[in-house]
Amino acid sequence: MESSWATRHPGHRPWPSALPPRELVLTNLVGWISSPPTELTGSTATQADAAALAAVPGGTVDRASAENPSDTSGAAYEVHVTKSDGTRVVVLEDSGLEVLSVNASKGGRH
């Protein structure tokens, strides 16, 4: 007769009696990855796009969103731009819509 782990190790429990829902575990493990970025709208989007295009002349804005608060860049906004040569960059802007940096895109959804 086979014995269970609990039988062989009395007083020890390998797992809690009630595991949290999968969604809660994933949220705690990956945090912001499970939440989509907040797309910019209205005048904020217009101004963020203009600042990004001033930094990347001839580019085309693909999307603009609020930066993840846990990001260490200090940026409030990020604007994804396709340059005229087809390469993609991410323009980081502060809360005053001043460009902080232009970085090569790391891939993924653009």
Backbone bond lengths (Angstrom), bond angles and torsions (degrees), N, CA, C in turn:
res aa  C-N    CA-C-N  psi(-1)  N-CA   C-N-CA  omega(-1)  CA-C   N-CA-C  phi
1 M - - - 1.446 - - 1.529 108.96 -
2 E 1.332 115.98 132.63 1.469 120.60 178.88 1.519 110.32 -79.44
3 S 1.318 115.51 144.35 1.457 118.62 175.70 1.522 109.18 -107.01
4 S 1.293 115.30 151.67 1.463 119.64 179.94 1.523 109.58 -81.92
5 W 1.319 115.72 166.50 1.458 120.92 177.68 1.526 109.74 -59.28
6 A 1.326 115.96 -41.44 1.466 120.22 -178.51 1.525 111.25 -63.97
7 T 1.328 117.04 -35.46 1.459 120.72 178.73 1.525 110.74 -68.08
8 R 1.317 116.81 -40.03 1.461 121.03 -179.23 1.526 112.88 -75.94
9 H 1.336 117.41 -20.69 1.471 122.29 -178.20 1.524 109.77 -129.46
10 P 1.315 117.50 71.09 1.464 119.14 -177.42 1.529 111.44 -62.14
11 G 1.307 115.12 141.25 1.463 120.23 179.10 1.516 114.47 87.02
12 H 1.339 118.47 -6.00 1.463 122.52 179.35 1.518 109.56 -114.41
13 R 1.304 115.40 141.66 1.459 120.16 177.66 1.522 108.23 -123.47
14 P 1.333 118.54 121.21 1.463 119.99 -177.02 1.525 113.67 -69.72
15 W 1.322 118.22 -26.62 1.467 122.58 -177.87 1.515 108.87 -138.77
16 P 1.307 117.39 154.81 1.463 118.47 173.64 1.528 109.55 -61.99
17 S 1.318 115.19 155.84 1.464 118.32 -177.69 1.523 111.82 -66.49
18 A 1.310 117.61 -29.50 1.467 120.26 178.97 1.525 108.34 -130.21
19 L 1.304 116.93 114.85 1.458 121.17 178.83 1.525 109.68 -83.15
20 P 1.333 118.16 145.90 1.456 119.81 178.02 1.524 110.24 -69.30
21 P 1.338 116.98 160.40 1.468 119.59 178.13 1.524 111.02 -59.30
22 R 1.321 115.49 148.94 1.472 122.00 -178.75 1.524 111.39 -53.40
23 E 1.336 117.49 -41.34 1.459 121.04 -177.88 1.527 111.40 -61.47
24 L 1.321 116.94 -38.61 1.457 120.76 179.18 1.518 110.97 -67.38
25 V 1.315 116.79 -41.86 1.465 120.87 178.83 1.526 109.79 -62.28
26 L 1.338 117.07 -47.35 1.460 120.04 -179.79 1.520 111.38 -62.39
27 T 1.316 117.38 -40.63 1.459 120.24 179.33 1.521 110.70 -62.69
28 N 1.320 116.82 -41.91 1.461 119.73 179.64 1.520 112.11 -69.16
29 L 1.331 117.48 -33.34 1.460 120.68 -178.91 1.516 112.46 -76.95
30 V 1.326 117.51 -41.59 1.452 119.74 -173.25 1.517 113.33 -113.78
31 G 1.319 117.96 -9.31 1.458 122.06 175.09 1.508 113.88 49.54
32 W 1.336 115.99 -110.96 1.462 121.60 -173.12 1.517 113.44 -63.02
33 I 1.327 118.71 -22.99 1.464 120.30 179.93 1.520 110.21 -61.65
34 S 1.332 117.35 -34.38 1.450 120.22 -177.89 1.524 111.98 -78.96
35 S 1.315 118.06 -10.14 1.457 121.22 179.61 1.520 109.52 -108.88
36 P 1.336 116.74 128.16 1.465 118.42 178.81 1.528 110.81 -68.89
37 P 1.333 117.09 152.79 1.466 119.19 178.66 1.529 110.61 -66.46
38 T 1.325 116.18 153.26 1.454 121.61 177.88 1.521 108.20 -86.58
39 E 1.324 116.29 111.33 1.462 121.34 -179.49 1.524 109.90 -67.38
40 L 1.332 116.50 141.10 1.466 121.04 177.16 1.518 109.43 -78.46
41 T 1.330 115.45 147.36 1.463 121.43 178.19 1.525 109.33 -136.42
42 G 1.318 115.43 167.90 1.458 121.81 172.96 1.512 113.82 62.06
43 S 1.337 114.44 -145.38 1.471 119.84 -174.86 1.530 111.80 -66.82
44 T 1.324 117.64 -30.46 1.469 119.38 177.97 1.524 109.54 -63.29
45 A 1.336 116.77 -43.85 1.466 120.54 178.66 1.523 110.33 -63.96
46 T 1.315 117.12 -43.59 1.462 121.24 -179.24 1.522 111.35 -60.88
47 Q 1.335 116.56 -45.34 1.456 121.24 -178.91 1.527 111.83 -69.97
48 A 1.342 117.09 -39.34 1.465 120.35 178.35 1.524 110.36 -64.84
49 D 1.327 116.80 -41.64 1.464 121.39 177.92 1.529 110.69 -61.70
50 A 1.333 116.47 -44.65 1.473 120.76 -178.63 1.522 111.06 -62.54
51 A 1.321 116.99 -42.81 1.466 120.44 179.43 1.531 110.49 -64.63
52 A 1.328 116.83 -40.40 1.466 120.53 179.95 1.524 110.90 -65.90
53 L 1.333 116.78 -42.37 1.469 119.89 -179.25 1.526 111.92 -69.97
54 A 1.332 117.51 -27.28 1.462 120.23 174.71 1.535 109.77 -67.80
55 A 1.352 115.77 -32.43 1.463 120.40 179.57 1.530 112.14 -82.39
56 V 1.336 116.50 -22.15 1.468 121.70 -178.60 1.536 107.47 -130.21
57 P 1.344 117.73 75.01 1.464 120.92 -177.49 1.534 111.69 -57.14
58 G 1.323 115.93 136.71 1.456 121.03 179.25 1.514 114.15 82.65
59 G 1.329 117.39 0.59 1.458 121.24 -179.60 1.515 112.02 -82.84
60 T 1.323 114.82 171.61 1.459 122.18 176.97 1.519 107.97 -126.97
61 V 1.322 116.46 127.56 1.462 120.07 178.79 1.522 109.50 -73.55
62 D 1.327 115.75 129.20 1.454 121.71 176.98 1.522 111.09 -93.65
63 R 1.322 115.88 -43.47 1.466 120.61 176.03 1.519 109.03 -166.53
64 A 1.328 114.84 160.15 1.457 121.20 177.79 1.523 108.03 -137.12
65 S 1.321 116.05 138.48 1.462 119.87 -177.43 1.516 110.75 -147.66
66 A 1.328 114.17 164.78 1.460 120.12 173.19 1.520 107.30 -71.50
67 E 1.316 116.37 139.48 1.468 120.70 178.80 1.521 108.79 -74.31
68 N 1.304 115.50 149.90 1.451 121.31 177.65 1.529 108.89 -62.71
69 P 1.338 118.05 128.31 1.472 120.17 -178.75 1.519 114.00 -59.28
70 S 1.329 117.81 -25.15 1.465 119.53 -179.25 1.531 112.22 -83.43
71 D 1.324 117.15 -5.72 1.460 120.51 179.57 1.529 109.46 -66.89
72 T 1.310 116.71 139.50 1.468 121.13 -175.89 1.523 113.67 -87.25
73 S 1.332 118.30 2.10 1.463 121.05 -176.62 1.528 112.80 -72.35
74 G 1.328 117.21 -21.45 1.455 120.13 -175.97 1.517 113.05 83.61
75 A 1.325 116.95 1.69 1.460 121.43 -179.18 1.522 110.81 -79.49
76 A 1.335 114.80 148.09 1.461 121.07 174.31 1.522 110.71 -96.78
77 Y 1.346 115.28 -29.46 1.463 120.78 -176.56 1.521 110.67 -134.53
78 E 1.338 115.12 153.64 1.454 120.61 171.93 1.518 108.06 -132.78
79 V 1.326 114.65 136.00 1.460 120.75 179.76 1.522 107.37 -122.45
80 H 1.328 115.54 124.11 1.463 121.52 179.70 1.523 108.03 -92.48
81 V 1.328 115.30 125.55 1.467 121.97 -173.67 1.525 109.77 -129.25
82 T 1.336 115.46 138.45 1.460 120.68 170.43 1.516 106.99 -99.27
83 K 1.336 115.68 121.06 1.463 120.73 179.99 1.524 110.11 -72.49
84 S 1.320 116.25 165.98 1.464 120.83 -178.15 1.530 112.61 -62.24
85 D 1.336 117.42 -22.98 1.476 119.96 178.29 1.538 112.23 -88.49
86 G 1.335 117.07 2.82 1.459 121.74 177.36 1.514 114.92 94.49
87 T 1.325 118.36 -11.77 1.461 119.93 177.77 1.524 109.07 -75.15
88 R 1.309 114.17 155.74 1.465 119.75 -176.82 1.518 110.79 -112.98
89 V 1.323 114.95 141.44 1.457 121.41 178.50 1.525 109.62 -134.05
90 V 1.314 114.58 161.98 1.456 121.94 174.14 1.522 106.85 -118.37
91 V 1.330 115.62 122.99 1.457 121.54 178.80 1.526 107.25 -99.18
92 L 1.331 116.36 119.99 1.460 121.51 178.20 1.523 109.10 -96.56
93 E 1.340 115.41 134.62 1.464 121.13 -177.65 1.524 109.47 -129.65
94 D 1.328 115.12 149.51 1.459 119.10 176.90 1.526 109.94 -83.14
95 S 1.328 117.31 -177.72 1.465 120.85 -176.91 1.520 113.06 -66.58
96 G 1.345 116.97 -17.71 1.462 121.23 175.62 1.522 112.15 -92.16
97 L 1.340 116.80 9.43 1.468 124.77 178.97 1.530 113.12 65.37
98 E 1.339 115.43 26.72 1.465 120.94 172.94 1.525 107.91 -89.67
99 V 1.321 116.75 136.75 1.463 120.86 -178.37 1.527 109.82 -70.52
100 L 1.316 115.43 127.18 1.461 121.63 176.42 1.522 111.26 -93.75
101 S 1.341 115.84 -39.81 1.468 119.69 -179.02 1.522 110.19 -165.04
102 V 1.340 113.65 159.87 1.464 121.87 173.05 1.521 105.05 -123.64
103 N 1.338 115.94 117.95 1.458 121.55 -174.92 1.516 111.54 -121.50
104 A 1.313 116.43 146.72 1.468 120.29 174.25 1.515 108.42 -60.38
105 S 1.313 116.67 139.50 1.460 121.86 178.74 1.519 109.48 -67.47
106 K 1.319 117.15 141.56 1.461 121.70 -179.82 1.521 111.24 -90.47
107 G 1.306 117.80 9.66 1.463 120.96 179.82 1.504 110.94 92.43
108 G 1.303 115.61 -162.74 1.453 120.26 -177.76 1.511 110.47 76.40
109 R 1.335 115.75 -163.07 1.468 120.60 -179.14 1.512 108.99 -65.00
110 H 1.317 115.49 130.73 1.459 119.42 -178.30 1.476 111.53 -121.50
